[in-house]
C-alpha cells in the first residue's frame, strides 16, 4: 500500500485555503462597494476608490503637501510600529519574569494574581490619563501604556503554563539531582513554551489594539494619531485607511510570530 507524502496531501488543502480567502476578499469588497453606493454618504461609508485615493495622497508629495500632516503614510506607520515594538518587548519581558515567579512561588502568586487580573480588565484609556500626568505628553506615557497593556496576557499564560507542567517529570529531575531552578529551566520551561508563545501573540495583538489610545495625545506622526486627527475632521476615508494599515501590518507581524513559533518550538502539538 502506497501512502501519499504529507506535502502532496497538504498542497491541495493549501490551494483550497488560498482560494477561499480570495473569494472572501472579493465578496467583502463587493459588499463594501454596494454599501457605499447605497448610502451615497462618503462621511458615513467611504467607497473603496476614496480610500485608495487617500492611500495615494498620503503616500506621496502632492501639490507641495507631504502625505498627511507633513508625514507620509509609511512614516506614520513606522513610528507606530516602533512604539508597538518597544512596548511589546518591555511588556513581554516583564510578563515572562512575573509569570515565571507566579508559577513557581505560591505566596507571590496569591499576592499578585488579583493585581494582574485587575490591570488586565482595565481599558487602556482608563490609566493613560495617569501616565500623562506623571510623564507628560511625549513618548514615555505611550510606551508605558503599551507595555502595561502587553504585560498581563504574557504573565497569565506563563503562570498557567508553569503550573501545568507535568509533576512527574519535575520530580524525576529533582530525584536526579537537579535544583529547583534547574528543573524549571530544563523541564518546566520547554513544556510551557507553546502556551507562553500564545500569550506573546495575544500581548502583541493587545499592543496593536491600544496604539490608537496611546497616540490620542501628541500622536502625530503615528498611524493612531493620524486616525484620531482624521476623525476630528470627519475624514472617514483616512480613518479607514489608517485602520487598514494597522490591521494589515498586524497580520504581517502575527504571521512572522507564527513562523518564529514553528522554528523555535518544533515540538508543539506532538505527544
PAMILO-45325 format. One record per residue (C-alpha): residue number from 0; residue in three letters; z, y, x. Coordinates in steps of 0.02 Angstrom, whole numbers. Each point is the difference from the previous one (the first is absolute). Last residue first. Layout:
N
+-----+-----+--------+--------+--------+
!   i !  aa !      z !      y !      x !
+-----+-----+--------+--------+--------+
! NUM ! Ala !      Z !      Y !      X !
...
+-----+-----+--------+--------+--------+
***
This chain:
271
+-----+-----+--------+--------+--------+
!   i !  aa !      z !      y !      x !
+-----+-----+--------+--------+--------+
! 270 ! Unk !   1110 !    697 !    150 !
! 269 ! Unk !   -137 !    127 !     24 !
! 268 ! Unk !    -16 !    158 !   -103 !
! 267 ! Unk !     29 !    114 !    148 !
! 266 ! Unk !    -19 !    -94 !    166 !
! 265 ! Unk !   -131 !    120 !     69 !
! 264 ! Unk !    125 !    144 !     -1 !
! 263 ! Unk !    -65 !    125 !    129 !
! 262 ! Unk !   -187 !    -24 !    -29 !
! 261 ! Unk !      7 !    -24 !   -188 !
! 260 ! Unk !    123 !    144 !    -17 !
! 259 ! Unk !   -109 !    113 !    108 !
! 258 ! Unk !   -147 !    -34 !   -115 !
! 257 ! Unk !    108 !     37 !   -152 !
! 256 ! Unk !     60 !    162 !     81 !
! 255 ! Unk !   -180 !     51 !     34 !
! 254 ! Unk !    -43 !    -32 !   -183 !
! 253 ! Unk !    150 !    105 !    -53 !
! 252 ! Unk !    -58 !    142 !    112 !
! 251 ! Unk !   -175 !     -6 !    -75 !
! 250 ! Unk !     64 !     -6 !   -178 !
! 249 ! Unk !    113 !    149 !     35 !
! 248 ! Unk !   -148 !     96 !     72 !
! 247 ! Unk !    -92 !    -36 !   -162 !
! 246 ! Unk !    147 !     55 !   -108 !
! 245 ! Unk !     40 !    160 !     94 !
! 244 ! Unk !   -182 !     56 !      8 !
! 243 ! Unk !    -29 !    -48 !   -182 !
! 242 ! Unk !    152 !    100 !    -52 !
! 241 ! Unk !    -64 !    149 !     99 !
! 240 ! Unk !   -170 !    -11 !    -85 !
! 239 ! Unk !     84 !     -9 !   -170 !
! 238 ! Unk !     99 !    158 !     38 !
! 237 ! Unk !   -156 !     87 !     66 !
! 236 ! Unk !    -93 !    -42 !   -161 !
! 235 ! Unk !    149 !     59 !   -102 !
! 234 ! Unk !     -4 !    175 !     71 !
! 233 ! Unk !    129 !     66 !   -124 !
! 232 ! Unk !     54 !    140 !    120 !
! 231 ! Unk !    177 !    -67 !     25 !
! 230 ! Unk !    -67 !   -178 !      5 !
! 229 ! Unk !   -113 !     45 !    146 !
! 228 ! Unk !    151 !     56 !    101 !
! 227 ! Unk !     95 !   -160 !    -40 !
! 226 ! Unk !   -149 !   -109 !     47 !
! 225 ! Unk !    -29 !     95 !    162 !
! 224 ! Unk !    185 !    -14 !     43 !
! 223 ! Unk !    -10 !   -188 !    -28 !
! 222 ! Unk !   -154 !     -9 !    113 !
! 221 ! Unk !     85 !    101 !    135 !
! 220 ! Unk !    -36 !    168 !     82 !
! 219 ! Unk !     80 !     70 !   -103 !
! 218 ! Unk !    168 !    -76 !    -51 !
! 217 ! Unk !    110 !    155 !      5 !
! 216 ! Unk !    107 !    -69 !   -141 !
! 215 ! Unk !    -67 !   -139 !   -112 !
! 214 ! Unk !    -55 !    -97 !    154 !
! 213 ! Unk !    138 !   -130 !     -7 !
! 212 ! Unk !    -25 !    -21 !   -187 !
! 211 ! Unk !   -186 !    -32 !     27 !
! 210 ! Unk !     43 !   -120 !    143 !
! 209 ! Unk !    121 !   -103 !   -104 !
! 208 ! Unk !   -127 !   -128 !    -64 !
! 207 ! Unk !    -59 !    -29 !    178 !
! 206 ! Unk !    178 !    -24 !     62 !
! 205 ! Unk !     32 !   -124 !   -142 !
! 204 ! Unk !   -156 !    -96 !     51 !
! 203 ! Unk !     59 !     -5 !    181 !
! 202 ! Unk !    167 !    -68 !    -60 !
! 201 ! Unk !    -84 !   -134 !   -108 !
! 200 ! Unk !   -101 !    -60 !    150 !
! 199 ! Unk !    157 !     -3 !    107 !
! 198 ! Unk !     94 !    -98 !   -134 !
! 197 ! Unk !   -138 !   -130 !      0 !
! 196 ! Unk !     16 !     -7 !    189 !
! 195 ! Unk !    185 !    -36 !    -18 !
! 194 ! Unk !    -39 !   -143 !   -119 !
! 193 ! Unk !   -118 !    -79 !    127 !
! 192 ! Unk !    119 !     37 !    146 !
! 191 ! Unk !    154 !    -85 !    -73 !
! 190 ! Unk !    -28 !   -175 !     71 !
! 189 ! Unk !    -45 !     69 !    171 !
! 188 ! Unk !    153 !    115 !    -12 !
! 187 ! Unk !    127 !   -133 !    -47 !
! 186 ! Unk !    -38 !   -131 !    131 !
! 185 ! Unk !    -26 !     75 !    174 !
! 184 ! Unk !     72 !    175 !    -20 !
! 183 ! Unk !    136 !    -40 !   -126 !
! 182 ! Unk !     49 !   -158 !     94 !
! 181 ! Unk !      6 !    101 !    161 !
! 180 ! Unk !    107 !    128 !    -91 !
! 179 ! Unk !    128 !   -130 !    -51 !
! 178 ! Unk !      2 !    -84 !    170 !
! 177 ! Unk !   -106 !   -153 !     33 !
! 176 ! Unk !     91 !   -153 !     68 !
! 175 ! Unk !    -94 !   -145 !    -79 !
! 174 ! Unk !    123 !     -2 !   -145 !
! 173 ! Unk !    -43 !    184 !    -34 !
! 172 ! Unk !   -184 !    -44 !    -12 !
! 171 ! Unk !     38 !   -144 !   -117 !
! 170 ! Unk !    108 !    113 !   -108 !
! 169 ! Unk !   -142 !    125 !    -14 !
! 168 ! Unk !   -125 !   -138 !    -42 !
! 167 ! Unk !    114 !    -69 !   -136 !
! 166 ! Unk !     35 !    170 !    -75 !
! 165 ! Unk !   -183 !     32 !    -37 !
! 164 ! Unk !    -27 !    191 !     -1 !
! 163 ! Unk !     20 !     78 !   -171 !
! 162 ! Unk !    132 !    126 !     55 !
! 161 ! Unk !   -119 !     62 !    134 !
! 160 ! Unk !   -142 !     17 !   -125 !
! 159 ! Unk !    108 !     93 !   -126 !
! 158 ! Unk !     64 !    121 !    132 !
! 157 ! Unk !   -176 !     31 !     67 !
! 156 ! Unk !    -75 !     29 !   -173 !
! 155 ! Unk !    140 !    120 !    -50 !
! 154 ! Unk !     -8 !     98 !    163 !
! 153 ! Unk !   -190 !      7 !     -3 !
! 152 ! Unk !     -7 !     63 !   -179 !
! 151 ! Unk !    144 !    124 !     33 !
! 150 ! Unk !    -75 !     89 !    154 !
! 149 ! Unk !   -169 !     64 !    -59 !
! 148 ! Unk !     64 !    138 !   -115 !
! 147 ! Unk !    128 !     57 !    129 !
! 146 ! Unk !   -135 !     14 !    133 !
! 145 ! Unk !   -123 !     88 !   -115 !
! 144 ! Unk !    129 !    130 !    -50 !
! 143 ! Unk !     65 !     26 !    176 !
! 142 ! Unk !   -178 !     25 !     63 !
! 141 ! Unk !    -33 !    131 !   -134 !
! 140 ! Unk !    167 !     86 !     32 !
! 139 ! Unk !    -40 !     14 !    188 !
! 138 ! Unk !   -179 !     63 !    -11 !
! 137 ! Unk !     34 !    180 !    -52 !
! 136 ! Unk !     90 !     63 !   -156 !
! 135 ! Unk !    180 !     14 !     60 !
! 134 ! Unk !    112 !   -141 !     64 !
! 133 ! Unk !    158 !     -2 !   -107 !
! 132 ! Unk !    -58 !     94 !   -155 !
! 131 ! Unk !   -171 !    -83 !      7 !
! 130 ! Unk !     82 !   -170 !     24 !
! 129 ! Unk !    109 !     30 !   -153 !
! 128 ! Unk !   -152 !     43 !   -105 !
! 127 ! Unk !    -83 !   -162 !     54 !
! 126 ! Unk !    146 !    -99 !    -72 !
! 125 ! Unk !    -56 !    -18 !   -180 !
! 124 ! Unk !   -183 !     29 !     45 !
! 123 ! Unk !     -6 !   -174 !     77 !
! 122 ! Unk !     54 !    -89 !   -161 !
! 121 ! Unk !    170 !    -84 !     20 !
! 120 ! Unk !     15 !   -187 !    -36 !
! 119 ! Unk !    -21 !    -50 !    183 !
! 118 ! Unk !    140 !    119 !     49 !
! 117 ! Unk !    122 !    -83 !   -120 !
! 116 ! Unk !    -53 !   -175 !     53 !
! 115 ! Unk !     28 !     44 !    183 !
! 114 ! Unk !    172 !     74 !    -42 !
! 113 ! Unk !     49 !   -151 !   -105 !
! 112 ! Unk !    -48 !   -118 !    143 !
! 111 ! Unk !     93 !     99 !    135 !
! 110 ! Unk !    182 !    -51 !    -24 !
! 109 ! Unk !    -22 !   -182 !    -51 !
! 108 ! Unk !   -136 !    -23 !    130 !
! 107 ! Unk !    114 !     67 !    138 !
! 106 ! Unk !    138 !   -119 !    -54 !
! 105 ! Unk !   -118 !   -149 !      8 !
! 104 ! Unk !    -78 !     32 !    170 !
! 103 ! Unk !   -162 !   -100 !     24 !
! 102 ! Unk !   -114 !     56 !   -139 !
! 101 ! Unk !     62 !    178 !     -6 !
! 100 ! Unk !    -18 !     14 !    189 !
!  99 ! Unk !   -180 !    -58 !     -8 !
!  98 ! Unk !    -35 !    112 !   -149 !
!  97 ! Unk !     64 !    155 !     89 !
!  96 ! Unk !    -97 !    -36 !    159 !
!  95 ! Unk !   -160 !    -40 !    -93 !
!  94 ! Unk !     21 !    145 !   -120 !
!  93 ! Unk !     24 !    125 !    141 !
!  92 ! Unk !   -157 !    -62 !     88 !
!  91 ! Unk !    -98 !      1 !   -164 !
!  90 ! Unk !     58 !    175 !    -46 !
!  89 ! Unk !    -36 !     74 !    172 !
!  88 ! Unk !   -171 !    -84 !      9 !
!  87 ! Unk !    -40 !     47 !   -180 !
!  86 ! Unk !     46 !    183 !     25 !
!  85 ! Unk !   -104 !     14 !    159 !
!  84 ! Unk !   -151 !    -87 !    -78 !
!  83 ! Unk !     13 !     93 !   -165 !
!  82 ! Unk !      9 !    168 !     90 !
!  81 ! Unk !   -149 !    -46 !    109 !
!  80 ! Unk !    -94 !    -60 !   -154 !
!  79 ! Unk !     34 !    165 !    -86 !
!  78 ! Unk !    -66 !    101 !    148 !
!  77 ! Unk !   -155 !   -111 !     12 !
!  76 ! Unk !    -37 !     15 !   -186 !
!  75 ! Unk !      2 !    190 !      4 !
!  74 ! Unk !   -106 !     -3 !    158 !
!  73 ! Unk !   -124 !   -123 !    -77 !
!  72 ! Unk !    -15 !    115 !   -152 !
!  71 ! Unk !    -43 !    148 !    110 !
!  70 ! Unk !    124 !    141 !     21 !
!  69 ! Unk !    -10 !    186 !    -44 !
!  68 ! Unk !     80 !    -15 !   -171 !
!  67 ! Unk !   -129 !   -134 !    -47 !
!  66 ! Unk !   -149 !    -33 !    114 !
!  65 ! Unk !    -41 !    146 !    115 !
!  64 ! Unk !    -74 !    148 !    -94 !
!  63 ! Unk !   -139 !     92 !     92 !
!  62 ! Unk !   -124 !    -36 !   -137 !
!  61 ! Unk !     45 !   -186 !      5 !
!  60 ! Unk !     86 !    -81 !    149 !
!  59 ! Unk !      6 !   -185 !    -40 !
!  58 ! Unk !    114 !   -139 !    -63 !
!  57 ! Unk !     79 !     99 !   -143 !
!  56 ! Unk !   -171 !     46 !    -71 !
!  55 ! Unk !    -75 !   -175 !     15 !
!  54 ! Unk !    152 !    -84 !    -79 !
!  53 ! Unk !      4 !    139 !   -130 !
!  52 ! Unk !   -177 !    -43 !    -50 !
!  51 ! Unk !     47 !   -184 !    -12 !
!  50 ! Unk !    142 !     46 !   -118 !
!  49 ! Unk !   -119 !    101 !   -108 !
!  48 ! Unk !   -127 !   -143 !     -3 !
!  47 ! Unk !    135 !   -124 !    -52 !
!  46 ! Unk !     34 !    113 !   -150 !
!  45 ! Unk !    161 !     98 !    -15 !
!  44 ! Unk !    117 !    -52 !   -142 !
!  43 ! Unk !    115 !    135 !    -70 !
!  42 ! Unk !    -59 !    153 !     96 !
!  41 ! Unk !   -178 !    -64 !     -8 !
!  40 ! Unk !      4 !      2 !   -192 !
!  39 ! Unk !   -153 !    -85 !    -73 !
!  38 ! Unk !    119 !   -127 !    -80 !
!  37 ! Unk !   -136 !   -129 !    -33 !
!  36 ! Unk !    -98 !     34 !    159 !
!  35 ! Unk !    155 !    -21 !    110 !
!  34 ! Unk !     57 !   -157 !    -94 !
!  33 ! Unk !   -173 !    -79 !     17 !
!  32 ! Unk !     -9 !     37 !    186 !
!  31 ! Unk !    173 !    -75 !     26 !
!  30 ! Unk !    -43 !   -153 !   -104 !
!  29 ! Unk !   -160 !    -26 !     99 !
!  28 ! Unk !     92 !     18 !    166 !
!  27 ! Unk !    133 !   -124 !    -57 !
!  26 ! Unk !   -135 !   -124 !    -50 !
!  25 ! Unk !    -92 !     20 !    166 !
!  24 ! Unk !    163 !    -22 !     97 !
!  23 ! Unk !     45 !   -157 !   -100 !
!  22 ! Unk !   -173 !    -73 !     33 !
!  21 ! Unk !     22 !     32 !    187 !
!  20 ! Unk !    171 !    -81 !     -3 !
!  19 ! Unk !    -67 !   -152 !    -92 !
!  18 ! Unk !   -142 !    -18 !    125 !
!  17 ! Unk !    119 !     10 !    148 !
!  16 ! Unk !    111 !   -135 !    -75 !
!  15 ! Unk !   -150 !   -109 !    -42 !
!  14 ! Unk !    -62 !     15 !    180 !
!  13 ! Unk !    171 !    -43 !     69 !
!  12 ! Unk !     12 !   -152 !   -112 !
!  11 ! Unk !   -173 !    -56 !     55 !
!  10 ! Unk !     51 !     17 !    185 !
!   9 ! Unk !    171 !    -83 !    -16 !
!   8 ! Unk !    -72 !   -174 !    -29 !
!   7 ! Unk !   -111 !      9 !    153 !
!   6 ! Unk !    143 !     70 !    106 !
!   5 ! Unk !    113 !   -141 !    -57 !
!   4 ! Unk !   -124 !   -130 !     61 !
!   3 ! Unk !    -68 !   -118 !   -132 !
!   2 ! Unk !     80 !   -173 !      2 !
!   1 ! Unk !   -116 !   -148 !     22 !
!   0 ! Unk !     53 !   -168 !    -70 !
+-----+-----+--------+--------+--------+
***
